[in-house]
Amino acid sequence: MSTVLDSLSGIVGERWVRTAGPALDTYASDGLPTINSPPRAVVIPGNRDEVIAVVRTLAAANVPFVARGAGTGLSGGAVGNDASVVIALTRLNRIISVDTVNRRATVEPGVVNARLSDATRPHGLHYAPDPSSQAACTIGGNVAENAGGPHCLKYGVTSNHILELEVVLPDGELITLGSPAGEPWGPDLVGLFVGSEGMFGIATRITVRLLPIPGSIRTLLADFSSVRQAGEAVSAVIASGIMPAALEMMDQSCVQVVEASIYAAGYPTDAAAVLLAEFDGESEAAVDAESAQIAQILQANGARSVRTATTAADRARLWQGRKKAFGALGRISPDLVVQDAVVPRSALPDVLDEIAAIAKRYRIRVSNVFHAGDGNLHPNLSFDGRNADERRRVEEAAGAIMEACIAAGGTITGEHGVGSDKLRYMPLIFDAETLTVMRDTRLAWDPAGLANPGKVVPIHACREWHAGGRARKAVA
Ligand SMILES: Cc1cc2nc3c(=O)[nH]c(=O)nc-3n(C[C@H](O)[C@H](O)[C@H](O)COP(=O)(O)OP(=O)(O)OC[C@H]3O[C@@H](n4cnc5c(N)ncnc54)[C@H](O)[C@@H]3O)c2cc1C
């Protein structure tokens, strides 16, 4: 390994290769505190050519690697081990071009999500996918996770906004997928790469679609005296046929924590749950009419009050509370597991009841803040990682929540990916044949199994798939 590290230093400069314990600790986990594993080394290339040379060097020495953006992932995806090298892409942070006529931008992978819309705002354009972590997460990480966000209800998740990708394959070869014009031909390899969680290589250039900033926006805050009613109101809103730009829910536990923090947004702390609904479009009159109609539906479904934000500052304050809720939860415990699952919207009330029962059973405080319009739940489990018993109860409660979501017809992730954390649940939702196709697809991109090994789909078929879930036959 020392020869490899010398070669890496030769490529990027000694300053950008980290091997010391404290430096490696910085990269030992992502946003999920239950997985902690320092890599053998971290290399921080400064441009695409250095990424290619680094990957080629590692491939020649048969050393596994893990691409890493901002490390805000919540499934342990950007974490390596003592045999692997983390390739951090944060120095590749240039917005290469903004084409206002064709409404697209080409960026390096380390560009922070929110910086892209900051740069295009003067042109009346924005990049629509808006993960709540957008002040920190990178476009490369968003591509790898197929990230969502509050406004993805109307505008679609990352995969709907990626036109072209330049990718360094795990053997160091450089390829281009898709086209800037966005017209697909042949198999949709951009679609395949988006959401591949670092298994297929490293995205080094990303061309994204930009959308006009809507001319008119209304944000409603509705509060409820029961979580069940709020869940039923979500179904009623969607059933009305009016598509909100965003429809988010927070339960009382979350609201109280946010209101006690610097992100206080004026949410009523005695409410069992609040809903944030946003409507946008070009015509003021149409947006007003839609939001008035939805306000009526919310009231008919038990909302105690519905407030409309009237100014941009008001709206920003309501959204700040929602987007910073995970951070605010840091007030109540040293550690937080943010879970991610999807259930059919109609199942929301029952599943939320079940999650409350699981929290009680395992004596873990669970706070819910989530993309309700998509049925994309984020139960947040607060705990103290220094306490082994609490750690065990969190693991078991998280598993029980996943099983409840699957039993309700849902699935194990909506946007945070499988990473390492959800690997164990894969056989619960995919049969052996499907897992085999996933494994073979992965091997087609990465025959040597060097890119982010041990995540998402095991490289080598597991006999336990045979016994697990809906598996029908062994694949080994
Ligand atoms: C407070 C908070 C709120 C969040 N809210 C949301 C939300 O609303 N919606 C949402 O979807 N997610 C959310 N997340 C999760 C996380 O921010 C996203 O998954 C994000 O896309 C990760 O980006 P990153 O740059 O931090 O990637 P990392 O965590 O560094 O990496 C994530 C994965 O991407 C791979 N990867 C990174 N860069 C590349 C690249 N250039 N090429 C190939 N693979 C690469 C890594 O190997 C890893 O598997 C939230 C996280 C936090 C902490």
The ligand as an SDF file (V2000), in Angstrom:
LIG
                    3D

 53 58  0  0  0  0  0  0  0  0999 V2000
  -29.7940   17.2170    7.5160 C   0  0  0  0  0  0  0  0  0  0  0  0
  -29.9140   16.3120    6.3170 C   0  0  0  0  0  0  0  0  0  0  0  0
  -31.0200   16.4250    5.5010 C   0  0  0  0  0  0  0  0  0  0  0  0
  -31.1480   15.5940    4.3680 C   0  0  0  0  0  0  0  0  0  0  0  0
  -32.2320   15.7570    3.5390 N   0  0  0  0  0  0  0  0  0  0  0  0
  -32.3190   15.0180    2.4150 C   0  0  0  0  0  0  0  0  0  0  0  0
  -33.4300   15.2000    1.5210 C   0  0  0  0  0  0  0  0  0  0  0  0
  -34.3390   16.0200    1.7320 O   0  0  0  0  0  0  0  0  0  0  0  0
  -33.4490   14.4200    0.4080 N   0  0  0  0  0  0  0  0  0  0  0  0
  -32.4680   13.5180    0.1400 C   0  0  0  0  0  0  0  0  0  0  0  0
  -32.5460   12.8420   -0.8850 O   0  0  0  0  0  0  0  0  0  0  0  0
  -31.4340   13.3270    0.9690 N   0  0  0  0  0  0  0  0  0  0  0  0
  -31.3170   14.0570    2.0870 C   0  0  0  0  0  0  0  0  0  0  0  0
  -30.2450   13.8730    2.9230 N   0  0  0  0  0  0  0  0  0  0  0  0
  -29.2300   12.8420    2.6110 C   0  0  0  0  0  0  0  0  0  0  0  0
  -28.0100   13.3620    1.8070 C   0  0  0  0  0  0  0  0  0  0  0  0
  -27.8390   14.7510    1.9780 O   0  0  0  0  0  0  0  0  0  0  0  0
  -28.1710   13.0180    0.3350 C   0  0  0  0  0  0  0  0  0  0  0  0
  -28.1340   11.6100    0.1700 O   0  0  0  0  0  0  0  0  0  0  0  0
  -27.1040   13.6460   -0.5790 C   0  0  0  0  0  0  0  0  0  0  0  0
  -27.4430   13.3550   -1.9140 O   0  0  0  0  0  0  0  0  0  0  0  0
  -25.6990   13.1430   -0.2940 C   0  0  0  0  0  0  0  0  0  0  0  0
  -24.7910   14.0140   -0.9340 O   0  0  0  0  0  0  0  0  0  0  0  0
  -23.2640   14.0940   -0.4470 P   0  0  0  0  0  0  0  0  0  0  0  0
  -22.5450   15.0360   -1.3430 O   0  0  0  0  0  0  0  0  0  0  0  0
  -23.1990   14.4040    0.9900 O   0  0  0  0  0  0  0  0  0  0  0  0
  -22.8040   12.6060   -0.7460 O   0  0  0  0  0  0  0  0  0  0  0  0
  -21.9720   11.5770    0.1870 P   0  0  0  0  0  0  0  0  0  0  0  0
  -22.6880   11.3340    1.4650 O   0  0  0  0  0  0  0  0  0  0  0  0
  -20.5640   12.0260    0.2730 O   0  0  0  0  0  0  0  0  0  0  0  0
  -22.0470   10.2660   -0.7100 O   0  0  0  0  0  0  0  0  0  0  0  0
  -23.2660    9.6220   -0.9260 C   0  0  0  0  0  0  0  0  0  0  0  0
  -23.0660    8.4880   -1.9380 C   0  0  0  0  0  0  0  0  0  0  0  0
  -22.7280    9.0440   -3.1820 O   0  0  0  0  0  0  0  0  0  0  0  0
  -21.5080    8.4740   -3.6800 C   0  0  0  0  0  0  0  0  0  0  0  0
  -20.8690    9.5620   -4.4180 N   0  0  0  0  0  0  0  0  0  0  0  0
  -20.5800   10.8020   -3.9700 C   0  0  0  0  0  0  0  0  0  0  0  0
  -20.0810   11.5500   -4.9650 N   0  0  0  0  0  0  0  0  0  0  0  0
  -20.0440   10.7730   -6.0680 C   0  0  0  0  0  0  0  0  0  0  0  0
  -19.6300   10.9680   -7.4040 C   0  0  0  0  0  0  0  0  0  0  0  0
  -19.1600   12.1400   -7.8480 N   0  0  0  0  0  0  0  0  0  0  0  0
  -19.7360    9.9330   -8.2700 N   0  0  0  0  0  0  0  0  0  0  0  0
  -20.2260    8.7350   -7.8690 C   0  0  0  0  0  0  0  0  0  0  0  0
  -20.6230    8.4970   -6.6170 N   0  0  0  0  0  0  0  0  0  0  0  0
  -20.5360    9.4980   -5.7250 C   0  0  0  0  0  0  0  0  0  0  0  0
  -20.7900    7.9840   -2.4490 C   0  0  0  0  0  0  0  0  0  0  0  0
  -19.9210    6.9110   -2.7580 O   0  0  0  0  0  0  0  0  0  0  0  0
  -21.9470    7.5280   -1.5750 C   0  0  0  0  0  0  0  0  0  0  0  0
  -22.3360    6.2300   -1.9420 O   0  0  0  0  0  0  0  0  0  0  0  0
  -30.1310   14.6540    4.0770 C   0  0  0  0  0  0  0  0  0  0  0  0
  -29.0220   14.5490    4.9100 C   0  0  0  0  0  0  0  0  0  0  0  0
  -28.9070   15.3620    6.0250 C   0  0  0  0  0  0  0  0  0  0  0  0
  -27.6920   15.2250    6.8880 C   0  0  0  0  0  0  0  0  0  0  0  0
  1  2  1  0
  2  3  1  0
  2 52  2  0
  3  4  2  0
  4  5  1  0
  4 50  1  0
  5  6  2  0
  6  7  1  0
  6 13  1  0
  7  8  2  0
  7  9  1  0
  9 10  1  0
 10 11  2  0
 10 12  1  0
 12 13  2  0
 13 14  1  0
 14 15  1  0
 14 50  1  0
 15 16  1  0
 16 17  1  0
 16 18  1  0
 18 19  1  0
 18 20  1  0
 20 21  1  0
 20 22  1  0
 22 23  1  0
 23 24  1  0
 24 25  2  0
 24 26  1  0
 24 27  1  0
 27 28  1  0
 28 29  2  0
 28 30  1  0
 28 31  1  0
 31 32  1  0
 32 33  1  0
 33 34  1  0
 33 48  1  0
 34 35  1  0
 35 36  1  0
 35 46  1  0
 36 37  1  0
 36 45  1  0
 37 38  2  0
 38 39  1  0
 39 40  1  0
 39 45  2  0
 40 41  1  0
 40 42  2  0
 42 43  1  0
 43 44  2  0
 44 45  1  0
 46 47  1  0
 46 48  1  0
 48 49  1  0
 50 51  2  0
 51 52  1  0
 52 53  1  0
M  END
$$$$
